Amino acid sequence: MTGGTSGDVGPVLTIDLPADPARLAATRERLRGWLHARGVSEWDVDTVLIATGEACANAIEHGYRFAREGITTLRAELRGDRLEIEVRDRGGWRAADGDDTGDRGRGRLIMARVMDEATIVGTPEGTASAWSSVSPAT
């Protein structure tokens, strides 16, 4: 990521996303524009959009079971060279049951692999997915 010094706190982007898969593309484009406006490289933008898309899709599908009244909140903040993203829903938590044998259930793995740090915390009150990425100094 590019930005100021590591202690700088930059602007925050917050998006409330209804649990409607049709809204994902517009949300990704809004995040893309925000990242570009902050000078984030195209490589990092694409990586962040992959992780964010997975987290938002999981919240819509698993947290809310596609109930459009559910709201997922996406929050992004650039702190110097560290980008911090959180996706939070207030839906139901479904623990992994180990029976997912198809071509599903890879969202967590994708988020963990493309970002420097990733955490997912599920409770009966909802799920928070958070990750961050730091670009090497150039």
N, C-alpha and C positions, 0 to 999 in steps of 0.2 A: 504494500500500500504506500501511497505517497501522502505526505501531509507535512505538518509542522514538526516540532520537537515532541518527544514522547510524552511530555506532561501536558501538552495543549489539549483542551477540550473543544471539540468542534461542534457544529450544529447537529441536531438530532432530527431524524426522520421518523415519524410515527404514522402508521397506516392501520386503520381498522378495516379488516377484510371480512365481509359476510361469508358464511360457509357455503359458497357457491363456486364450483370449479371454473365456471365461465369467467370469474373475476381474477383468476390467477395471472393471466397474460398481462392485463393492465397493471397489476401490482408489480410484476417483474419489470415492466417498462418504466414505471415510476421510480423504482429502486435503481434501475440502470441509469436513468437521468441524474438522480441524486449523486450516485457514485462518480459518474463522469464529471459532474460539476465540481467535484472535490479533487479531480486529478488522479483518480484511481486508474491504474492501467487496465487495458482491455482484458488481459489474462486474468487479473484479480477480479474484475467485474464478472466475467463468465463463471469463475469458480464460486463466487458469492451467490450468484443467481441459481446455480445448481443446488447448493445447500439450502438456500431460502425456499426455492420451489418445492423441494422435498419436504421441508418442515411445514410449510403452509398446506400442501396437499395432505400430509398426514393429519394435521389438525382438522381439516375439513372432513376427511373420510373417517378417521378413527375417533377423534374427539367429539365431533358433532353428528357423525353418521349422515352427513349431507343435509342436516336441518338448517335451512337458510337463516333462521333467526339467530344462530350461533355467530359470534364475532371472534375472530382471531386477530390479535394485535401483533404487528411487526414493528420492531423498534431497531433502528440502526444509528450508531454513533461512531464517528471517527475521532480517535484520541491520538493525535500525532501520527505515528506510523502504525497504529493498532486500530483495526476496525472491529467493533463489537456489534453483534446482531443477536436479537432475542425474538422468538416467535412464541406467543403465549395464547393458549385457549383455556376456556373454562368448562370444557366438556368432560366426558367420562374417560378415565384412564383404563386402558386394556393392556394388561401385562402380556408379554409374549408367552404363548402357550407351547411353543416348540413343534406345533403341528403344521406350521406354514411350510409346505414342501414344494410349492409351485414357484413361479417366477415373481414372487412378492416378498416383501419384508426386508428390502435392502436399503431403505431410506436412511436408517441410522448409520449403517456402514458407509454409505456414500458421504454423508455429512462428516463423519469422523475422518474419512480419508482425504477429503478435499480441503479441510480447514485445519489450522494449526492446533486448535483446542475445540472440543465439542462436548457438551453435556446435555442430557435429557433427563428431566425430573418429572415423574408422573405421580400425581396424588389424586384422591377422590374429587378435589376441587378443580382439576385441570392439569395441563401439561405445559412445561416451559422447556423450550429447546434454545440453547444459547451456544454461540461459537464465536471465535475470534480468529483473526488472521493478521500476521505481521509480515511485511515484506522485508527481505534482507536489505541492509543498507547499500545504497548504490553510490 
